[in-house]
Amino acid sequence: MSDDMVLCKSILNEFAIKMNLEKPTYNTAQPESKGLLLVFSSLDFNGISYTDGHSGNKKEVEQLVALAVIISPL
């Protein structure tokens, strides 16, 4: 995981607090598949659901979906 992505969840949480919004809600799942370690995540934030990422671990995929929210247009 790149250094740029490590803080995405923290940045998004701080933004929510400063803007008086509810904190983001992560929905992470690891469907059973034949030998594959994939994790999928969606994030609900400010009335919008974002879906992104698949990876080998929960931490990385949640950072990816938080990054998707940060860089998305308003």
N, C-alpha and C positions, 0 to 999 in steps of 0.2 A: 504494500500500500504506500502510495507516495506521501510525502510530508504534507502536501497541500490538502489531502483528504482527511488527515488525522483529526482535525478539529471541526469538521463540518457539522457534526451533531451539536457540539458545544456552541458554535456560532449561531446555529438555528435556534437553540434554546434561549440564548441571550437575546436574540432579536425578538422572540416571542415575549419575553419578560419586559423588555424595553417598550414594546408596542402595545402592551396590555392584552396580549392574545393568549389563547390556551396553548400549552406546550404541544409539540407534535406527538402524534401517536403512531408508533411503529407496529406493523403487523408482519412478522417474519415467519416463514415456513420453510421446512426442508422436506419436500415430497420424497417418498420412497421410490427410488429408481434403481435399476440394476447396476450397482457398483459406482454410481455417480454421486459425488458430493456437491450438490447444488443447493444454494440457499437463495430464496426469493424474498423480496421485501416490498411492502407498500407503506406509504406514510400519509396520514391525514393531517393537513395543516391549513388552518384558516378557511375551512369549508371546501378544500380541494384535496382530491386523492391523487397521489403521485406514485408511480410504479417504476422501478428501475433496478437494475443490477442482478447479477447472479455471480456467485463466487463460492469459494470453498469454506467460508466461515461467516457467521452472523455479524460480527463486528464490522467487517469490510463491506458487506452488502448494505448495512444500515448507513454507513458513511457515504456510500455511493448514492443512495436514494436521498439523503440529506443534501448532498452536493447538487443533485438534480433540482431540488427546490430552490437552493441558493441561486443557481444560474438561470432559472426559468424567468421569463418575462412576467411582469405583474399584470 
